[in-house]
Every structure is written in structure tokens, then in C-alpha cells.
């Protein structure tokens, strides 16, 4: 598979960061009896919320740092990278961005489950 951003071949079987965005799903509110015909909130409304824009920004940050890391790897492999420390810095930035996204996801799921389990 050829990456259109950098024109390099990616290993087969590796979906990269796009796998994360494909697996993120909207959390739907629980359906009460007799409310099955109500429409769930539109995904566009979720993205326009502060919460949705936060996660959209985090996902974009992960994509950007992954692209920066991939570019640094390519430049090092082709001998065009003048400072090899840039590869380590790009790898660390990518690792921190992914860790932050995972931690935010875990906190959001924890808060959702806590709200879900509240008795009214």
C-alpha cells in the first residue's frame, strides 16, 4: 500500500492510526421502553459539542504526530535526516499523543459508566 502523503510503501496488514478512528463509535443513550422509534442524536451534533471537538482534536493530533514520525523514519532510511535525534523526538511525541488519547477515552468511558449506573 502506498502512502499518498509521503509516497512510501507501508507494510501490509498495518492500518496505522486510521484503525483507531474506525473503531471509535458514538455512545448512544440507553433506550427506554416505548422510545424505540425516537431517533438517536446525529453524529454531527456530537462533533459540534465541546466534548466531540476535544476528541476530534486529539485524534487529529495523533494523526499529525504519526505522520511526522513516519516522515522522520523515511528521511532516516533514505539518509536525508540531518539530525537523527529528530526521529527519537518524533517517536516520543507520537507516543505521548497516543497515550493522551487513550487516557482521555478511558476517563470518558469511566464517567459514562458512572452516570449510567446512577439511580434516579
C-alpha positions as CSV (number, residue, x, y, z in Angstrom):
1,X,0.0,0.0,0.0
2,X,1.4,3.4,-1.0
3,X,1.0,6.3,1.4
4,X,-0.1,9.3,-0.6
5,X,1.2,11.8,1.9
6,X,4.8,10.7,1.7
7,X,4.9,8.3,-1.3
8,X,6.3,5.5,0.7
9,X,5.1,1.9,0.9
10,X,3.5,0.9,4.2
11,X,3.8,-2.7,5.4
12,X,0.8,-4.8,4.6
13,X,-1.6,-5.6,7.4
14,X,-0.8,-2.4,9.3
15,X,-3.7,0.0,9.3
16,X,-1.9,2.7,11.3
17,X,-3.8,5.4,13.1
18,X,-6.8,5.1,10.8
19,X,-7.7,1.9,12.8
20,X,-8.3,4.0,15.9
21,X,-10.7,6.4,14.2
22,X,-12.6,3.5,12.6
23,X,-13.2,1.8,16.0
24,X,-14.4,4.9,17.8
25,X,-18.1,4.8,18.0
26,X,-20.7,7.2,19.3
27,X,-22.1,6.2,22.7
28,X,-25.9,6.1,22.4
29,X,-28.1,6.9,25.3
30,X,-30.0,3.9,26.8
31,X,-33.3,3.2,25.1
32,X,-36.3,3.2,27.5
33,X,-39.3,1.0,26.7
34,X,-41.7,2.7,24.3
35,X,-39.0,5.0,22.9
36,X,-37.6,2.7,20.2
37,X,-38.9,4.9,17.4
38,X,-37.0,8.1,18.6
39,X,-34.0,9.0,16.6
40,X,-30.6,8.9,18.2
41,X,-28.7,12.2,18.2
42,X,-27.0,13.0,15.0
43,X,-23.2,12.3,14.8
44,X,-22.8,15.8,13.5
45,X,-24.3,17.2,16.7
46,X,-21.8,15.2,18.8
47,X,-18.9,16.5,16.8
48,X,-20.1,20.1,17.2
49,X,-20.1,19.7,21.0
50,X,-17.2,20.7,23.2
51,X,-16.7,17.0,24.1
52,X,-16.8,15.9,20.4
53,X,-14.4,18.7,19.3
54,X,-12.0,17.7,22.1
55,X,-11.8,14.1,20.8
56,X,-11.7,15.3,17.2
57,X,-8.7,17.5,18.1
58,X,-7.0,14.6,20.0
59,X,-7.4,12.2,17.1
60,X,-6.1,14.8,14.6
61,X,-3.1,15.4,16.9
62,X,-2.4,11.6,16.9
63,X,-2.6,11.5,13.1
64,X,-0.3,14.5,12.7
65,X,2.3,13.2,15.1
66,X,2.1,9.7,13.4
67,X,2.7,11.4,10.0
68,X,5.6,13.3,11.4
69,X,7.2,10.1,12.9
70,X,6.6,8.2,9.6
71,X,8.3,11.1,7.7
72,X,11.3,11.1,10.1
73,X,11.6,7.3,9.6
74,X,11.6,7.7,5.9
75,X,14.1,10.5,5.9
76,X,16.4,8.5,8.2
77,X,16.1,5.4,6.0
78,X,17.0,7.4,2.9
79,X,19.8,9.3,4.5
80,X,18.2,12.7,4.3
81,X,17.7,13.2,8.0
82,X,20.5,15.6,9.2
83,X,19.8,15.1,12.9
84,X,19.0,11.5,14.0
85,X,17.7,12.8,17.3
86,X,14.7,14.2,15.4
87,X,13.5,10.6,14.9
88,X,13.5,10.0,18.7
89,X,11.7,13.2,19.4
90,X,9.1,12.4,16.8
91,X,8.6,8.9,18.2
92,X,8.2,10.3,21.8
93,X,5.7,13.0,20.6
94,X,3.7,10.3,18.9
95,X,3.8,8.0,21.9
96,X,2.6,10.9,24.2
97,X,-0.2,11.8,21.8
98,X,-1.5,8.2,21.7
99,X,-1.2,7.8,25.5
100,X,-3.2,11.1,26.0
101,X,-5.9,9.9,23.6
102,X,-6.2,6.6,25.3
103,X,-6.3,8.1,28.8
104,X,-9.0,10.6,27.7
105,X,-11.0,7.8,26.2
106,X,-10.7,5.8,29.4
107,X,-11.8,8.7,31.6
108,X,-14.7,9.4,29.3
109,X,-15.9,5.8,29.4
110,X,-15.4,5.7,33.2
111,X,-17.5,8.9,33.6
112,X,-20.2,7.5,31.2
113,X,-20.4,4.2,33.1
114,X,-20.6,6.1,36.4
115,X,-23.5,8.2,35.0
116,X,-25.2,5.1,33.5
117,X,-25.1,3.3,36.9
118,X,-26.6,6.2,38.9
119,X,-30.0,5.6,40.3
120,X,-32.5,8.3,39.5
